[in-house]
């Protein structure tokens, strides 16, 4: 008869699921904090620079700010959707990469025509 270790006894070399979650949260949280600090420094430097790519004074206008935010979310959603479509064509419908590319051609053609039609 073998004895099983109770759950409260620590076994050397094994980590619990909770400690792995804490470590993952610590790594991703630290990376996000570092990214926010770097972005803040970059915006501060761009505000002080006279030859900045975009005049940050434009963001004082609410319509410009919200238009930029909505456009950014739209672009992220578009490319995320294209990535998900390719994956679903290959995983669910069992299509090879070339076949999934052919199935995306109408979407890409619509993007090209839509972009060309903007004055």
C-alpha positions as CSV (number, residue, x, y, z in Angstrom):
1,X,0.0,0.0,0.0
2,X,1.5,3.4,-1.1
3,X,0.8,6.6,0.7
4,X,-0.2,9.6,-1.4
5,X,1.1,13.0,-0.5
6,X,-1.5,15.3,0.8
7,X,-2.0,18.6,-1.1
8,X,-0.5,20.7,1.6
9,X,2.9,19.0,1.5
10,X,5.4,20.6,-0.8
11,X,7.1,18.2,-3.1
12,X,10.6,19.4,-4.2
13,X,10.8,20.3,-7.9
14,X,7.1,20.8,-8.4
15,X,5.4,24.2,-8.5
16,X,1.7,24.7,-7.8
17,X,-0.7,26.1,-10.4
18,X,-1.2,29.2,-8.2
19,X,2.5,30.0,-8.0
20,X,2.8,29.7,-11.8
21,X,-0.1,32.1,-12.2
22,X,1.4,34.6,-9.9
23,X,4.7,34.4,-11.7
24,X,3.0,34.8,-15.1
25,X,1.0,37.8,-13.7
26,X,4.2,39.3,-12.3
27,X,6.1,39.0,-15.7
28,X,3.2,40.4,-17.8
29,X,2.4,43.1,-15.3
30,X,6.0,44.2,-15.2
31,X,6.2,44.2,-19.0
32,X,3.1,46.3,-19.2
33,X,4.3,48.7,-16.6
34,X,7.6,49.1,-18.4
35,X,5.8,49.6,-21.7
36,X,3.7,52.4,-20.1
37,X,6.7,54.1,-18.7
38,X,8.5,53.9,-22.0
39,X,5.4,55.3,-23.9
40,X,5.1,58.1,-21.4
41,X,8.8,59.0,-21.8
42,X,8.4,58.9,-25.6
43,X,5.3,61.2,-25.5
44,X,7.1,63.6,-23.2
45,X,10.1,63.7,-25.6
46,X,7.9,64.2,-28.6
47,X,6.0,67.1,-26.9
48,X,9.3,68.9,-26.3
49,X,10.6,68.3,-29.8
50,X,9.7,71.0,-32.3
51,X,10.1,68.7,-35.4
52,X,7.7,66.0,-34.1
53,X,6.0,63.7,-36.7
54,X,2.6,64.6,-35.4
55,X,1.7,67.9,-33.6
56,X,0.5,66.7,-30.2
57,X,-1.6,69.8,-30.0
58,X,-4.1,68.1,-32.4
59,X,-5.1,65.8,-29.6
60,X,-6.6,68.6,-27.7
61,X,-9.5,68.4,-30.1
62,X,-11.9,65.7,-28.9
63,X,-13.1,64.8,-32.4
64,X,-9.5,64.3,-33.6
65,X,-8.6,62.2,-30.5
66,X,-11.7,60.0,-30.7
67,X,-11.4,59.6,-34.5
68,X,-7.8,58.4,-34.0
69,X,-8.8,56.0,-31.3
70,X,-11.7,54.6,-33.3
71,X,-9.5,54.2,-36.4
72,X,-6.8,52.4,-34.4
73,X,-9.4,49.9,-32.9
74,X,-10.8,49.4,-36.4
75,X,-7.4,48.6,-37.9
76,X,-6.6,46.2,-35.0
77,X,-10.0,44.5,-35.4
78,X,-9.5,44.2,-39.2
79,X,-6.0,42.6,-38.9
80,X,-7.1,40.4,-36.0
81,X,-10.1,39.2,-38.0
82,X,-7.9,38.4,-41.0
83,X,-5.5,36.4,-38.8
84,X,-8.4,34.6,-37.2
85,X,-10.0,33.8,-40.6
86,X,-6.7,32.3,-41.8
87,X,-6.4,30.1,-38.7
88,X,-10.1,29.0,-38.9
89,X,-9.8,28.1,-42.6
90,X,-6.8,25.9,-41.8
91,X,-8.0,24.4,-38.5
92,X,-11.7,24.0,-38.9
93,X,-12.2,23.7,-42.7
94,X,-8.9,21.8,-43.2
95,X,-7.7,24.1,-46.0
96,X,-4.0,24.4,-46.9
97,X,-2.3,27.8,-46.6
98,X,-2.7,28.6,-50.3
99,X,-6.4,27.8,-50.2
100,X,-7.0,30.0,-47.2
101,X,-5.1,32.8,-49.0
102,X,-7.4,32.4,-52.0
103,X,-10.4,32.6,-49.8
104,X,-9.1,35.9,-48.4
105,X,-8.7,37.5,-51.8
106,X,-12.3,39.0,-51.9
107,X,-11.6,40.6,-48.5
108,X,-8.3,42.0,-49.7
109,X,-9.8,43.1,-53.0
110,X,-12.6,45.0,-51.1
111,X,-9.9,46.7,-49.0
112,X,-8.1,47.8,-52.1
113,X,-11.2,49.1,-53.8
114,X,-12.4,50.8,-50.7
115,X,-9.0,52.5,-50.2
116,X,-8.8,53.6,-53.8
117,X,-12.3,55.1,-53.7
118,X,-11.5,57.5,-50.8
119,X,-10.9,61.0,-52.2
